[in-house]
Amino acid sequence: MKRPFYYGWIIVGVALVSMAFWIGIRSSFSVFYVYLLEEFRWGRGETAGAQSLALIVYTILAPFAGGLIDRFGPRRVIVPGVFLLGTGLVLSAGVRDLTQLYLIYGLLVGGGITAISITAYSAILAHWFERKRGVASGLASSGMGIGTFLFVPLSQYLISVGGWRWAFVILGLLSVSVLIPLNAFFLRHKPQDLGLYPDGAKGAAGIEDPGTREVQAGRPDVDWTLIRALRVGRFWALMAFAFLAIVAIFIVLVHNVRFMVDQGLDKKTATFAFAMVGIISSAFRIFWGWLSDRTSREVAYSLGALCIFLGACSLLSLEFFGQRAFVYPFVVLFGMGWGATAPLFMAVAADLFQGRQFGAIYGLLEAIIGIGGALGAWIGGFIFDATQSYAGAFLLAASVSLLSILFVWLAAPRKYATLRAKAAS
């Protein structure tokens, strides 16, 4: 039976919802963080360490998750992972000391959430789209911003009604009840599983772009494996670009709510501001993906990184001048800049290294991103504990966001696009 539209867009929808849960749950730790500090009086650095541990676990598991998806297909990996995530969230409600927080949230939640991360869906979407890869990646990753917009205020509401323990239980049950049926019934690995071709193209030509192998690495007959990619300098430029970007992002993500409360905003206002960052980032994930398809990945990311820089500078200005008006440019600019990260990570990696082991390759990229996220989450708290100020942390975020621009240009996905266009013609 002929479908009224390309099934790849259903895959994008599944990825959007799943990644909304992924980043929504991860981002909501900023809300739980405030209440954990108040109840247990732990240090900020050691409490944020639970999020860092979850990111380290994600870092270790991401390459394996991508490789398992390459080998066994996505449903056999994602569905058990969602069950582990839900179990971890429910058990987090019983945390009584820092060790339990690290073991349950850091290990169980950190492990389970890997299954619904960008690693899993990048390994799938790379097969479904080529010419529309940027906009498909942008649409799918827009779920990350939507997740922040929904889950951050939802977590705040649940905590205000029943406490943070009850909120963990609700989030765990919601994850299982929505994500398991969604992924079990609708997710497919490749368009060929349904007799389709990438981008909905007609005919055998859609199975593989005739220029793909020649373009990737700039020479013919390259079939990208993880080992081959590790030997290419462009791969390490890709790693550095993503690592530096995510350090900047996580310094701000984990600590912005606490910082705004420190500056005199009430908790609900600070939480709402953070939620607006998420929704703005959703719209701009689509925009940056679309722009990268029409200009270049480098140009789109450079503009986005400049927004990250300006957003971090807005927080610095809030600390130095004490004017709450600086919250507004922070929300808009950081939301815009955050929106450039995920779709460009996905699109640049797939442009350069799509092949039979792309899941493993992207999984390693996500491992590096996980290290950067863990470092950013921890170092923000460490700098505050050492100086009693977030100024140094936000200055670091601003600096590394600018440095990341250099490395996306060194990775040079624009050369791939140029050669591919010549091959197509």
C-alpha positions in Angstrom: 0.0 0.0 0.0 1.3 3.4 -1.0 1.9 5.7 1.9 0.8 9.4 1.7 4.2 10.6 2.9 7.7 9.3 3.4 8.0 7.0 6.4 11.3 8.6 7.3 9.3 11.5 8.8 7.7 9.0 11.2 11.2 8.1 12.3 12.0 11.7 12.8 8.8 12.0 15.0 9.8 9.0 17.1 13.3 10.5 17.5 11.8 13.9 18.4 9.7 12.5 21.2 12.3 10.2 22.5 15.0 12.9 22.6 12.5 15.2 24.3 12.5 12.7 27.2 16.3 12.3 27.0 17.3 15.9 27.3 14.2 16.8 29.3 15.0 14.3 32.1 18.7 15.3 31.9 18.0 19.0 32.1 15.5 18.6 34.9 18.3 17.6 37.1 19.0 21.3 37.5 15.6 21.6 39.3 16.1 18.5 41.5 19.6 19.9 42.2 18.2 22.9 44.0 16.1 20.8 46.3 18.7 18.1 46.9 21.1 20.9 48.1 18.5 22.3 50.4 17.5 18.9 52.0 20.9 17.3 52.3 23.3 20.3 52.5 25.8 18.6 50.3 28.5 20.7 48.4 27.5 21.9 45.0 30.4 20.2 43.2 29.8 16.8 44.8 26.0 17.0 44.2 26.5 18.0 40.6 28.9 15.0 40.5 25.9 12.7 40.2 25.0 14.3 36.9 28.7 14.1 35.9 28.7 10.4 36.7 25.6 9.8 34.6 27.4 11.5 31.8 30.5 9.4 32.3 28.3 6.3 32.1 26.7 7.6 29.0 30.2 8.3 27.6 31.2 4.7 28.2 28.1 3.1 26.8 27.4 5.4 23.8 29.9 3.7 21.4 28.5 0.3 22.4 24.9 1.4 22.0 25.7 2.7 18.5 27.5 -0.5 17.6 24.7 -2.7 18.9 22.2 -0.7 16.9 24.3 -1.3 13.8 24.3 -5.0 14.5 21.0 -5.9 16.0 18.7 -3.0 15.0 17.3 -0.2 17.2 14.3 -1.8 18.9 16.4 -4.5 20.6 18.5 -1.8 22.2 16.1 1.0 22.9 13.2 -0.8 24.5 15.3 -2.5 27.3 17.2 0.8 27.8 13.9 2.7 28.4 12.9 0.1 31.1 16.3 0.6 32.8 15.8 4.4 32.7 12.3 4.2 34.2 13.5 1.8 36.9 16.4 4.2 37.8 14.1 7.2 38.1 11.7 5.4 40.4 14.5 4.1 42.6 16.0 7.7 42.8 13.0 8.6 44.9 14.5 6.5 47.7 17.8 8.3 47.8 19.0 9.0 51.4 22.7 9.8 50.9 25.2 10.9 48.3 26.4 7.3 47.6 22.9 6.2 46.7 22.4 9.2 44.5 25.6 8.3 42.6 24.7 4.6 42.3 21.0 5.0 41.3 20.9 8.3 39.4 24.5 8.2 38.2 24.6 4.5 37.1 21.1 3.3 36.4 19.6 6.5 34.9 22.9 7.3 33.2 22.9 3.9 31.6 19.3 3.7 30.6 19.1 7.2 29.2 21.8 6.3 26.6 19.2 4.2 24.7 17.1 7.3 23.9 19.9 9.7 23.3 21.1 11.3 20.1 23.5 8.4 19.6 20.7 6.0 19.0 18.7 8.1 16.6 21.7 9.5 14.7 22.6 5.9 13.9 19.1 5.5 12.4 18.5 8.8 10.7 21.7 8.7 8.8 20.2 5.8 6.8 16.9 7.6 6.1 18.1 11.0 4.9 20.9 12.3 2.7 19.8 15.5 0.8 17.5 16.6 3.6 19.9 15.5 6.4 20.2 18.9 8.0 16.5 19.7 8.3 15.7 16.1 9.4 18.4 16.3 12.1 17.1 19.7 13.1 13.5 18.5 13.4 14.5 15.4 15.4 16.8 17.2 17.8 14.2 19.9 18.3 12.7 17.4 20.7 15.6 18.3 23.0 14.5 21.9 23.4 10.8 20.8 23.7 11.9 18.4 26.4 13.6 21.1 28.4 10.5 23.4 27.9 8.1 20.6 29.1 10.1 18.6 31.7 11.8 21.5 33.6 8.5 23.2 34.6 6.8 19.8 34.9 9.5 18.7 37.4 9.1 22.0 39.3 5.4 21.5 39.4 5.6 17.9 40.6 8.1 18.8 43.3 5.9 21.7 44.5 2.9 19.4 44.7 4.4 16.2 46.1 8.1 16.7 46.7 11.1 15.7 44.7 10.8 12.0 45.6 7.3 11.7 44.2 8.4 13.7 41.1 11.1 11.1 40.4 8.5 8.3 40.5 6.2 10.1 38.1 9.0 10.8 35.6 10.0 7.1 35.6 6.5 5.8 35.0 5.9 8.4 32.3 9.0 7.4 30.5 8.1 3.7 30.4 4.5 4.2 29.4 5.2 6.6 26.5 8.6 5.5 25.1 8.3 1.7 25.1 5.2 1.4 22.9 6.3 4.3 20.7 9.7 2.8 19.8 8.5 -0.9 19.8 5.7 -0.2 17.2 6.9 2.6 15.0 10.7 2.5 14.8 12.5 0.9 11.8 16.3 0.8 11.2 16.6 1.5 7.5 14.3 2.6 4.6 15.1 -0.7 2.9 13.3 -2.5 5.7 10.1 -1.1 4.2 11.2 -1.2 0.5 12.0 2.5 0.5 15.0 4.6 -0.3 16.7 7.6 1.4 14.8 10.8 1.3 11.9 8.9 -0.3 13.7 8.8 -3.6 12.3 6.5 -6.3 14.3 3.7 -8.0 17.5 2.0 -7.1 19.5 5.2 -7.3 18.2 6.1 -3.9 19.8 3.2 -2.2 23.2 4.7 -2.2 24.3 8.1 -3.5 26.7 7.3 -6.3 29.1 10.0 -5.0 28.9 9.0 -1.3 32.0 6.8 -1.1 34.1 8.9 -3.4 33.3 12.0 -1.4 33.8 10.7 2.1 37.6 11.2 2.6 38.0 12.7 -0.9 39.0 9.4 -2.5 37.1 6.5 -4.0 36.0 3.2 -2.4 36.1 4.3 1.2 33.8 2.2 3.4 34.0 4.0 6.8 34.7 1.8 9.8 35.6 3.0 13.3 39.2 2.0 12.9 39.5 3.8 9.5 37.9 7.0 10.9 40.3 7.0 13.9 43.2 7.4 11.5 41.9 10.6 9.8 42.7 14.0 11.2 39.3 15.3 10.2 37.7 12.8 12.7 39.7 14.4 15.6 38.7 17.9 14.5 35.1 16.7 14.7 35.8 15.4 18.2 37.4 18.6 19.3 34.6 20.8 17.9 31.9 18.8 19.7 33.8 18.5 22.9 34.5 22.2 23.3 30.9 23.1 22.4 29.4 20.7 24.9 31.7 21.9 27.8 30.3 25.4 27.3 26.7 24.1 27.1 26.9 22.0 30.3 28.5 24.6 32.4 25.5 26.8 31.7 22.8 24.0 31.6 23.6 22.5 35.0 24.2 25.8 36.9 22.1 28.5 35.4 19.0 27.9 37.6 21.0 27.9 40.8 22.9 31.0 39.6 19.7 32.9 38.9 18.3 32.0 42.3 21.6 33.3 43.8 21.0 36.6 42.0 17.6 37.1 43.6 15.2 35.4 41.2 12.7 33.1 42.8 12.9 29.4 41.9 9.8 29.4 39.7 11.0 32.4 37.6 14.4 30.9 37.2 12.9 27.6 36.2 10.6 29.3 33.7 13.5 31.2 32.2 15.4 27.9 31.7 12.4 26.3 30.2 12.2 29.2 27.6 15.8 28.5 26.7 14.6 25.0 25.8 11.7 26.1 23.6 13.8 28.7 21.8 16.5 26.1 21.2 13.9 23.8 19.6 12.9 26.4 17.0 16.5 27.1 16.2 17.5 23.5 15.9 15.2 23.4 12.9 16.5 26.7 11.6 20.2 25.8 11.9 19.6 22.5 10.2 17.8 24.2 7.4 20.5 26.9 7.1 23.3 24.3 7.0 21.6 22.5 4.1 21.5 25.8 2.2 24.8 27.4 3.2 27.3 25.1 4.9 27.6 23.3 8.2 30.5 25.6 9.2 28.6 28.8 8.6 25.5 27.7 10.5 27.5 26.4 13.5 29.8 29.5 13.7 26.7 31.7 14.0 25.3 29.5 16.6 28.5 29.4 18.7 28.6 33.2 18.6 25.1 33.1 20.2 26.4 30.7 22.9 29.2 33.1 23.6 26.9 36.1 23.9 24.5 34.1 26.1 27.3 33.2 28.6 28.4 36.9 28.5 24.8 37.8 29.5 25.1 35.7 32.6 28.5 37.3 33.4 26.8 40.7 33.0 24.1 39.7 35.4 26.7 38.8 38.0 28.8 41.9 37.6 26.0 44.5 37.2 23.2 42.9 39.1 20.6 43.9 36.5 17.9 41.2 36.1 17.3 42.6 32.6 20.3 40.5 31.4 18.2 37.4 31.9 16.3 38.2 28.7 19.3 38.2 26.3 20.6 35.1 28.1 17.4 33.2 27.4 17.2 34.3 23.8 20.9 34.1 22.8 21.8 30.9 24.7 18.6 29.2 23.4 19.6 30.2 19.9 23.1 28.9 20.3 22.2 25.7 22.1 20.0 24.9 19.1 23.0 24.8 16.8 24.8 22.0 18.6 22.8 18.7 18.2 21.7 19.1 14.5 25.2 20.1 13.5 26.9 17.3 15.5 24.6 14.8 13.7 24.8 16.3 10.2 28.6 16.9 10.2 29.3 13.4 11.4 27.0 11.8 8.9 28.3 13.9 6.1 31.9 12.9 6.8 31.7 9.3 8.0 28.4 7.6 7.0 29.0 3.9 6.5 28.2 0.4 7.8 29.7 1.3 11.2 28.3 4.8 11.5 26.5 3.9 14.7 29.8 3.0 16.4 31.5 6.1 14.9 28.8 8.4 16.2 28.7 6.6 19.5 32.4 7.4 20.0 31.6 11.0 19.2 28.9 11.0 21.8 31.3 9.4 24.2 33.6 12.5 23.7 30.6 14.7 24.1 29.7 12.9 27.3 33.2 13.6 28.7 32.8 17.2 27.8 29.3 17.3 29.4 30.6 15.7 32.6 33.6 18.1 32.7 31.3 21.1 32.2 28.8 20.0 34.8 31.6 19.3 37.4 33.9 22.3 36.7 31.1 24.8 37.0 30.4 23.6 40.6 34.1 23.3 41.3 34.8 26.9 40.3 32.0 28.1 42.4 33.1 26.1 45.4 36.6 27.5 45.0 35.7 31.1 44.4 32.1 31.5 45.6 31.3 32.9 42.2 30.2 31.6 38.8 32.0 34.3 36.9 35.0 32.1 36.1 32.7 29.3 35.0 30.8 31.4 32.6 33.9 33.1 31.3 35.3 29.6 30.5 32.0 28.7 28.8 32.2 31.8 26.6 35.9 31.1 25.7 35.6 27.5 24.7 32.4 28.2 22.6 34.5 30.5 20.4 37.4 28.0 20.2 35.0 25.3 19.0 34.4 27.3 15.8 38.0 26.7 14.7 37.6 23.0 14.8 34.4 22.7 12.8 36.2 24.5 10.0 39.1 22.1 10.3 36.7 19.2 10.0 35.6 20.8 6.7 32.2 19.2 5.9 31.9 21.8 3.2 34.4 19.9 1.1 32.2 16.9 1.4 29.2 18.8 0.1 31.2 20.3 -2.8 32.6 17.0 -4.0 29.2 15.3 -3.5 27.5 17.9 -5.7 30.1 17.2 -8.4 29.6 13.5 -8.1 25.8 13.9 -8.4 26.3 16.0 -11.6 
